[in-house]
Amino acid sequence: MSLMYCHERNLAVSPQGGNTGMVGGSTPVFDEIIVSTALMNQIVSFHNVSGVLVCQAGCVLEELSRYVEERGFVVPLDLGAKGSCHIGGNVATNAGGLRFLRYGSLRGTVLGLEVVLADGTILNCLTSLRKDNTGYDLKQLFIGSEGTLGVITAVSILCPPKPSAVNVAFLGCPGFAEVLQTFCTCRGMLGEILSAFEFMDAECMKLVGLHLRLACPVQESPFYVLIETSGSRAGHDAEKLSGFLEQVLGSGLVTDGTLATDQRRIKMLWALRERITEALSRDGYVYKYDLSLPLDRLYDLVSDLRARLGLHAKHVVGYGHLGDGNLHLNVTAEAFSPSLLGTLEPYVYEWTARQRGSVSAEHGLGFKKKDVLGYSKPPEALQLMQQLKALLDPKGILNPYKTLPTRT
Amino acid sequence: MSLMYCHERNLAVSPQGGNTGMVGGSTPVFDEIIVSTALMNQIVSFHNVSGVLVCQAGCVLEELSRYVEERGFVVPLDLGAKGSCHIGGNVATNAGGLRFLRYGSLRGTVLGLEVVLADGTILNCLTSLRKDNTGYDLKQLFIGSEGTLGVITAVSILCPPKPSAVNVAFLGCPGFAEVLQTFCTCRGMLGEILSAFEFMDAECMKLVGLHLRLACPVQESPFYVLIETSGSRAGHDAEKLSGFLEQVLGSGLVTDGTLATDQRRIKMLWALRERITEALSRDGYVYKYDLSLPLDRLYDLVSDLRARLGLHAKHVVGYGHLGDGNLHLNVTAEAFSPSLLGTLEPYVYEWTARQRGSVSAEHGLGFKKKDVLGYSKPPEALQLMQQLKALLDPKGILNPYKTLPTRT
């Protein structure tokens, strides 16, 4: 008998997927028993000066967000699935999401964990300290291990102060080179207030228009960029942003743009980016890839695949967290087809490996992608991972058949 | 025979200590052989858009700083020993330092490592990607493991853009409660430009005056605070800072203050804080403690010890990275005395454990503090650490006698 645990409320977002469409964690593959943490939903403590939140693993991200925002802080993690995903699952999958650019990885913001090990031992490393160099940092083993090394039962996380001013700019760019240059310009001119730099291509915009009836807020362009700023003084942020817009519009890096400062319009602009997954799922069967690539080659794979697939695919789209080097590459077709899959894989993985990229930037490996690990990690790393799994879960009862390749 | 490696140039800063006074890594305790990485001092690559620096382990931190600053970036780590410490040792000890408040832990900014394992295997996880969720994040095992699990030979690290405006304010506060309130006020009003919040008590100021002839730049006060801002627009930063100063001076949280915007004066103010260690070492034998404590109890231990030690100590001083909850507690005496040590220990560790603090915030455990690990970590954690050590270094040849308690 084996255990598989489920950090979710509605059985639709898995610890494997962590954020958007990579479901499956709630469904046993063979003989697993699902453990739900949904009733472990208590906030243990929140400290008003340090911003440290301690809570049980089953707390829903959006509810935690609301709780700390009422107290002048934000959770350093935000993602599309916030309404249903659990913080325990977020940590178990090392979720990235929309605030990564500003607040960095959970490996830096998670301060402590309580974990139940395979033999039932409760490992209490639920510290609330920003700094603790006493021995090995054991919590790191469980962050991103997708439930295969232990069951996270409580989390301590550092919440940054809530920014008092948030602005969003939505821009059209004539090419991908201009998207990259806009990123460099913006990092220089917006500096410390830049909190998101997302991009989507014209195909994405077409799909959100077609399936969700969302209107493009700027002139039609080959690429679109969403920039968010978060700062402590509205006037200063507006001045920085207008200087930046003047610069990029004047130099032709951006052909058209719109700016939102009120909550309603900010949400509307974010929806164009956040609802791409939904639009894709309405377009047909979706082949999904979540890749880390060097910035200057990031979009080449999309163009390459579009040419390679021709009429075999309905749409080939590229979007994602450009500021983090993270491309979401999605291909839609009328239905699943083994031949289309054969054209995509291992081609996409080999292409990514040649650029020394990651075949799973933020979604993890789970069941479906466990055998592609070797494209991003050398055999020595794989061997050490297997040794860690054997050490922590000698009987293989924790989320079996996941993350690590099948031993042959 | 056992190996002990040494990330340093002048044999004065150890991988165990990581930054300031915790030397010893360059000195064999019993039968170790020292491995120096000093000749592995090449920069492998630097990417101008992403800011990712890849270099060998023996690069000196200050030289790396200079290199990336010429290209418009900064290393996310800075500490007093920057002129001699090696980046490999910084990572091996998970060094904290002066930029921690702004750029966070090395666990978030180190992107990849190359490590030689105990059996000679080269583990190449030297990726340059911000996001990579393919399997377990093995590099985390080696960050902060003080050379006991593997020898770090190369590092990939994300460098943030260099701020164009830096300001430093040096303030006098009438009490520790006011120091804490100044911190809260400053975090709210300076927000994203706050890059350091350091404090020192009157005893520290007395010692830097006495031994180094540094003059106090403000009215004598029970506490002093050094605030640094780093931003992308000088005018905006100056406006935020003057608004903040008006507020804290007006409300009596701060009794006197001075502001520096030019490089020379900024260095002068930083010297008051950075050279405390030097002043202490000229005062006599120094008992050093590097603790993480809850902010509201942070200074209580200093007052408590002062009363407890009375005339047995020359000076009892408290200073440190307040913004990170990190207290450096130092006690000086004419010479080492077992009875004074007996009064200090285990008292300091027990006091810290009662507050659920850390007995080593950023300095690590090394040889001298390995047996106090149990004050900050439960037996289950200790057992797992021993298992990890046995897995990665079954013969115990890597930096032996360090970090983990002697098995009894």
Contacts between the chains, C-beta under 8 A, distances in Angstrom:
chain1	res1	chain2	res2	distance
A	47	B	294	7.8
A	49	B	180	6.9
A	49	B	183	7.6
A	49	B	184	6.0
A	49	B	295	5.4
A	49	B	296	7.1
A	50	B	294	7.6
A	50	B	295	5.8
A	50	B	325	6.7
A	93	B	133	7.1
A	94	B	133	5.5
A	94	B	137	7.5
A	96	B	131	5.4
A	96	B	133	7.8
A	100	B	130	7.7
A	100	B	131	7.2
A	104	B	104	5.7
A	104	B	108	4.3
A	104	B	109	7.5
A	105	B	107	7.8
A	105	B	108	4.7
A	105	B	131	7.8
A	107	B	105	7.8
A	107	B	107	4.8
A	107	B	108	5.5
A	107	B	137	7.0
A	107	B	140	6.8
A	108	B	104	4.3
A	108	B	105	4.7
A	108	B	107	5.5
A	108	B	108	2.8
A	108	B	109	7.6
A	109	B	104	7.5
A	109	B	108	7.6
A	117	B	380	7.9
A	117	B	384	7.9
A	121	B	380	5.3
A	122	B	380	7.1
A	123	B	378	7.7
A	123	B	380	5.1
A	123	B	381	6.2
A	123	B	384	6.8
A	124	B	378	5.4
A	124	B	380	7.2
A	124	B	381	7.7
A	125	B	377	7.4
A	125	B	378	7.9
A	125	B	381	5.9
A	127	B	356	6.8
A	127	B	358	7.2
A	127	B	376	7.8
A	128	B	294	7.5
A	128	B	356	7.2
A	129	B	292	4.1
A	129	B	325	6.2
A	129	B	356	8.0
A	129	B	357	6.7
A	129	B	358	5.2
A	129	B	361	7.3
A	130	B	100	7.7
A	130	B	292	6.9
A	130	B	324	4.6
A	130	B	325	5.3
A	130	B	326	7.3
A	131	B	96	5.4
A	131	B	100	7.2
A	131	B	105	7.9
A	131	B	292	5.0
A	131	B	321	7.8
A	131	B	324	5.5
A	131	B	325	7.0
A	131	B	326	5.2
A	131	B	358	6.7
A	131	B	361	4.1
A	131	B	362	5.3
A	132	B	292	5.7
A	132	B	358	3.9
A	132	B	360	7.6
A	132	B	361	6.5
A	132	B	376	6.6
A	133	B	93	7.1
A	133	B	94	5.5
A	133	B	96	7.8
A	133	B	144	5.7
A	133	B	358	7.4
A	133	B	360	5.0
A	133	B	361	6.4
A	133	B	362	5.6
A	133	B	363	6.6
A	133	B	364	4.8
A	133	B	365	7.4
A	134	B	358	5.7
A	134	B	359	6.0
A	134	B	360	5.0
A	134	B	365	6.2
A	134	B	372	7.9
A	134	B	373	5.3
A	134	B	375	7.9
A	134	B	376	4.2
A	134	B	377	5.7
A	135	B	365	6.7
A	135	B	373	5.2
A	135	B	377	5.8
A	135	B	381	7.2
A	135	B	382	7.3
A	135	B	385	5.0
A	135	B	403	6.3
A	135	B	404	6.7
A	136	B	141	7.1
A	136	B	144	7.1
A	136	B	145	5.7
A	136	B	149	7.6
A	136	B	385	4.9
A	136	B	388	6.0
A	137	B	94	7.5
A	137	B	107	7.0
A	137	B	140	6.5
A	137	B	143	7.3
A	137	B	144	5.7
A	138	B	381	5.7
A	138	B	384	5.8
A	138	B	385	7.0
A	140	B	107	6.8
A	140	B	137	6.5
A	140	B	140	3.7
A	140	B	141	7.6
A	141	B	136	7.1
A	141	B	140	7.6
A	141	B	141	7.9
A	143	B	137	7.3
A	144	B	133	5.7
A	144	B	136	7.1
A	144	B	137	5.7
A	145	B	136	5.7
A	149	B	136	7.6
A	161	B	187	5.7
A	161	B	188	6.7
A	161	B	191	6.7
A	163	B	191	6.9
A	163	B	192	7.3
A	164	B	191	7.8
A	180	B	49	6.9
A	183	B	49	7.6
A	184	B	49	6.0
A	187	B	161	5.7
A	188	B	72	8.0
A	188	B	161	6.7
A	188	B	232	7.2
A	189	B	232	7.0
A	190	B	232	7.1
A	191	B	161	6.7
A	191	B	163	6.9
A	191	B	164	7.8
A	191	B	231	6.4
A	191	B	232	2.8
A	191	B	233	7.4
A	192	B	163	7.3
A	192	B	192	4.3
A	192	B	193	6.0
A	192	B	230	7.6
A	192	B	231	5.8
A	192	B	232	6.1
A	193	B	192	5.9
A	230	B	192	7.6
A	231	B	191	6.4
A	231	B	192	5.8
A	232	B	188	7.2
A	232	B	189	7.0
A	232	B	190	7.1
A	232	B	191	2.8
A	232	B	192	6.1
A	232	B	240	7.4
A	233	B	191	7.4
A	233	B	236	7.5
A	233	B	240	6.4
A	236	B	233	7.5
A	236	B	236	4.3
A	236	B	239	7.3
A	236	B	240	7.3
A	239	B	236	7.3
A	240	B	232	7.4
A	240	B	233	6.4
A	240	B	236	7.3
A	292	B	129	4.1
A	292	B	130	6.9
A	292	B	131	5.0
A	292	B	132	5.7
A	294	B	47	7.8
A	294	B	50	7.6
A	294	B	128	7.5
A	295	B	49	5.4
A	295	B	50	5.8
A	296	B	49	7.1
A	321	B	131	7.8
A	324	B	130	4.6
A	324	B	131	5.5
A	325	B	50	6.7
A	325	B	129	6.2
A	325	B	130	5.4
A	325	B	131	7.0
A	326	B	130	7.3
A	326	B	131	5.2
A	356	B	127	6.8
A	356	B	128	7.2
A	357	B	129	6.7
A	358	B	127	7.2
A	358	B	129	5.2
A	358	B	131	6.7
A	358	B	132	3.9
A	358	B	133	7.3
A	358	B	134	5.7
A	359	B	134	6.0
A	360	B	132	7.6
A	360	B	133	5.0
A	360	B	134	5.0
A	361	B	129	7.3
A	361	B	131	4.1
A	361	B	132	6.5
A	361	B	133	6.5
A	362	B	131	5.2
A	362	B	133	5.6
A	363	B	133	6.6
A	364	B	133	4.8
A	365	B	133	7.4
A	365	B	134	6.2
A	365	B	135	6.7
A	372	B	134	7.9
A	373	B	134	5.3
A	373	B	135	5.2
A	375	B	134	7.9
A	376	B	127	7.8
A	376	B	132	6.6
A	376	B	134	4.3
A	377	B	125	7.4
A	377	B	134	5.8
A	377	B	135	5.8
A	378	B	123	7.7
A	378	B	124	5.4
A	378	B	125	7.9
A	380	B	117	7.9
A	380	B	121	5.3
A	380	B	122	7.1
A	380	B	123	5.1
A	380	B	124	7.2
A	381	B	123	6.2
A	381	B	124	7.6
A	381	B	125	5.9
A	381	B	135	7.2
A	381	B	138	5.7
A	382	B	135	7.2
A	384	B	117	8.0
A	384	B	123	6.8
A	384	B	138	5.8
A	385	B	135	5.0
A	385	B	136	4.9
A	385	B	138	7.0
A	387	B	391	5.9
A	388	B	136	6.0
A	388	B	391	7.5
A	391	B	387	5.9
A	391	B	388	7.5
A	391	B	391	5.6
A	403	B	135	6.3
A	403	B	136	8.0
A	404	B	135	6.6
